[in-house]
Amino acid sequence: MNRLWTTFRYTFLSLLGQVLGWGSGLAVYGLLIVAMYEKMGAQKEQLEQLIAGYPPEFLAFFGGDANSLLTPAGFLGMYAFSMMPVIVGIFAVIVGSGLIANDEERGRLDLILAHPIGRNAFFWGRSLGVLTAASAILFLGWLGFCLLLGSSSLGFTWGEMALPFLSLFAQTLVYTTLALLLSMLLPSRSLAAMTSGVVMVASYFISSLAFLDEKMEAVSKLMPYHYFQMTLSFNEVNLAWLFGLLAAGLVMTGIAWLRFIRRDIRLSGEGSWRLPFLQKSHKVY
């Protein structure tokens, strides 16, 4: 347990700069969005004219219409939360793909594991460190959205504002663990990051296009973004979607863990495939 805690602490502290950078960026964004709503609310007629001028296809792409976007929830959904999974997903893909593969490609993994740390403690310490870092980023972002709620006419409580961030946490977990798993299967960290990024962006566009084309709806149900919930009402939260994403993240983490403890790791710079039917196994004992 002490070794796991040491790895966790080291991982989190190494990500502290990114936590402060990404978290403060989301917090400032939240402050600006809430302030913008008050500014635009004072010019309601101009806002209505602006939204009425948007093409219906443009509004549908963001999952709304001219009426819904005039509501506080619709405003936040379009201008704040709709792009959040992609924004935070960039952090998830970069960190997840490099969680172990970065040390491996730089030739440091064998040196780290030569110490009496244990593979389980190393893997789970790293994983929990990244999970805590992602949680801290989302907490700072949520705090930024909440600070001005008391003087805002949005009408949401701090608890209600946390609901989209819970769903965003599940999205972040999926992309982080997907990148981690692919880094265990593909020849390089860069390829794992690129593939995860393609899945993330494709998920956003396909799920958004499903509002325009019913034929895309079946495909969108296979994508993580389809299950992102921007609701700010406790009664509208789909717990099956939320726990389904969390379960998917845990399953991918478990598969990545099994790959790691099997010791099928690449030699630095080897660039071999991890897929069983393509793999040239190099056992390191």
TORLODO-752194 format. One record per residue (C-alpha): x negated, z negated, y. Coordinates in pm, whole numbers, padded with zeros to 5 digits, always signed. Each point is the difference from the previous one (the first is absolute). Layout:
XZY/...
//
This chain:
+00000+00000+00000/-00285-00079+00240/-00150+00344-00063/+00334+00167+00063/+00039-00196+00324/-00353+00092+00111/+00069+00371-00062/+00336-00027+00175/-00153-00166+00305/-00284+00253+00020/+00241+00293-00030/+00238-00131+00263/-00277-00086+00246/-00153+00346-00046/+00338+00147+00099/+00060-00239+00289/-00105+00255+00262/+00245+00254-00140/+00272-00265-00016/-00045-00081+00368/-00023+00367+00095/+00300+00128-00194/+00203-00316+00057/-00053-00014+00375/+00078+00372+00021/+00335-00050-00173/+00070-00307+00213/-00062+00188+00325/+00213+00286-00131/+00283-00247-00067/-00026-00148+00347/+00016+00345+00154/+00296+00110-00214/+00209-00307+00089/-00089+00038+00367/+00083+00372-00016/+00346-00079-00138/+00070-00221+00299/-00126+00269+00235/+00204+00272-00166/+00303-00231-00026/+00001-00025+00379/+00030+00379+00008/+00266+00036-00270/+00152+00317+00135/-00336+00176+00012/-00073-00122-00353/+00329+00137-00127/-00072+00334+00162/-00349+00003-00147/+00120-00070-00354/+00289+00246+00035/-00260+00265+00075/-00183-00058-00328/+00076+00257-00272/+00211-00156-00280/-00270+00102-00250/-00259-00200+00193/+00218-00312-00003/+00083+00047-00369/-00371+00019-00082/-00030-00359+00122/+00316-00100-00185/+00229-00031+00300/+00242+00175+00228/+00089-00006+00368/+00225-00304-00043/-00218-00214-00224/-00309+00043+00214/+00180-00160+00292/+00028-00326-00195/-00285-00255+00000/-00059+00046-00375/+00002+00379+00032/-00240-00012+00293/-00247-00219-00189/+00038+00211-00312/-00089+00324+00175/-00258-00112+00253/-00165-00288-00186/+00050-00027-00375/+00037+00356-00128/-00374+00073+00020/-00120-00349-00092/-00060+00070-00373/-00230+00288+00091/-00182-00195+00272/-00066-00306-00214/-00039+00225-00303/-00321+00138+00148/-00150-00349-00021/+00140-00042-00353/-00147+00325-00129/-00345-00058+00152/-00032-00360-00115/+00163+00048-00340/-00216+00296-00096/-00318-00186+00097/+00088-00340-00144/-00233+00047-00296/-00112+00363+00011/-00185-00051+00328/-00238-00253-00157/-00023+00213-00310/-00100+00318+00184/-00257-00188+00207/-00160-00148-00311/+00091-00358+00087/+00259-00073-00267/-00248-00062-00281/-00193-00240+00224/+00317-00190+00093/+00117-00029-00359/-00346-00113-00110/+00087-00331+00163/+00216-00247-00197/+00320+00109+00170/+00200+00158-00282/+00190+00326+00012/+00343-00161+00022/-00099-00225+00290/-00164+00294+00178/+00295+00235-00039/+00275-00246+00086/-00200-00159+00280/-00046+00341+00157/+00365+00093-00054/+00135-00323+00148/-00236+00036+00296/+00136+00344+00082/+00358-00117-00054/-00054-00289+00241/-00162+00232+00256/+00299+00238-00017/+00238-00294+00034/-00191-00125+00306/+00022+00343+00165/+00376+00014-00055/+00039-00359+00123/-00174+00084+00326/+00213+00312+00035/+00319-00198-00063/-00111-00260+00255/-00048+00273+00262/+00353+00130-00059/+00143-00352+00028/-00173-00143+00306/+00234+00165+00250/+00320-00031-00206/+00113-00305+00195/+00017+00196+00323/+00118+00320-00166/+00351+00139-00042/-00081+00131-00348/+00190-00294-00145/-00215-00063-00309/-00146-00326-00124/-00360-00042-00115/+00126-00016-00357/+00189+00327+00029/-00303+00166+00155/-00199-00103-00308/+00216+00207-00237/-00161+00341+00071/-00341-00163-00031/+00088-00131-00347/+00082+00355-00105/-00314+00119+00176/-00202-00252-00200/+00137+00151-00322/-00093+00349+00121/-00351-00119+00090/-00041-00158-00343/+00099+00325-00173/-00248+00214+00194/-00280-00255-00033/+00040-00033-00375/+00046+00376-00043/-00332+00059+00176/-00162-00275-00208/+00129+00148-00325/-00107+00353+00093/-00347-00130+00087/-00019-00111-00364/+00104+00342-00129/-00144+00262+00235/-00368+00091+00046/-00045-00145+00348/+00146-00234+00257/+00050+00284+00247/+00207+00196-00251/+00209-00308-00078/+00059-00063+00371/+00089+00364+00063/+00244+00014-00292/+00167-00325+00103/+00025+00124+00358/+00162+00323-00114/+00257-00197-00200/+00069-00223+00301/+00048+00285+00248/+00198+00212-00248/+00222-00301-00069/+00079-00034+00370/+00078+00366+00060/+00195+00059-00321/+00211-00313+00051/+00064+00098+00362/+00089+00357-00093/+00250-00134-00253/+00227-00078+00297/+00002+00373+00078/+00006+00151-00348/+00194-00152-00288/-00224+00183-00246/-00290-00216+00116/+00186-00323-00067/-00077-00004-00373/-00370+00051+00072/-00001-00265+00273/+00123-00262-00248/-00336+00030-00173/-00183-00087+00322/-00076-00352+00132/+00122+00074+00354/+00352+00066-00130/+00024-00374-00067/-00126-00115+00338/+00270-00208+00170/+00021-00014+00377/+00307-00222-00003/+00009-00312+00216/+00302-00150-00175/-00035-00244-00289/+00319+00137-00154/-00139+00354-00018/-00331-00078-00173/-00025+00174-00337/-00185-00255-00213/-00024+00241-00294/-00200+00242+00216/-00219-00277+00140/-00085-00158-00334/-00032+00342-00162/-00280+00093+00239/-00168-00336-00049/+00020+00044-00377/-00149+00351+00024/-00291-00141+00199/-00058-00275-00255/+00009+00249-00289/-00259+00223+00166/-00217-00303+00072/+00025-00104-00364/-00103+00345-00124/-00294+00005+00242/-00102-00347-00120/+00008+00114-00363/-00219+00298+00087/-00245-00229+00176/-00033-00266-00270/-00054+00274-00261/-00330+00057+00181/+00052+00377+00015/-00174+00018+00338/-00196+00292+00139/-00369-00008+00058/-00065+00034+00371/+00030+00362+00109/+00107+00120-00344/+00341+00121+00117/+00161+00004-00346/+00372+00012-00062/+00179-00312-00122/+00280+00191-00171/-00029-00049-00378/+00010+00371-00088/-00265+00085+00261/-00212-00311-00007/-00357-00032-00114/-00006-00370-00066/-00292-00210+00118/+00029-00353-00127/-00178-00264+00204/-00052-00328-00173/
//
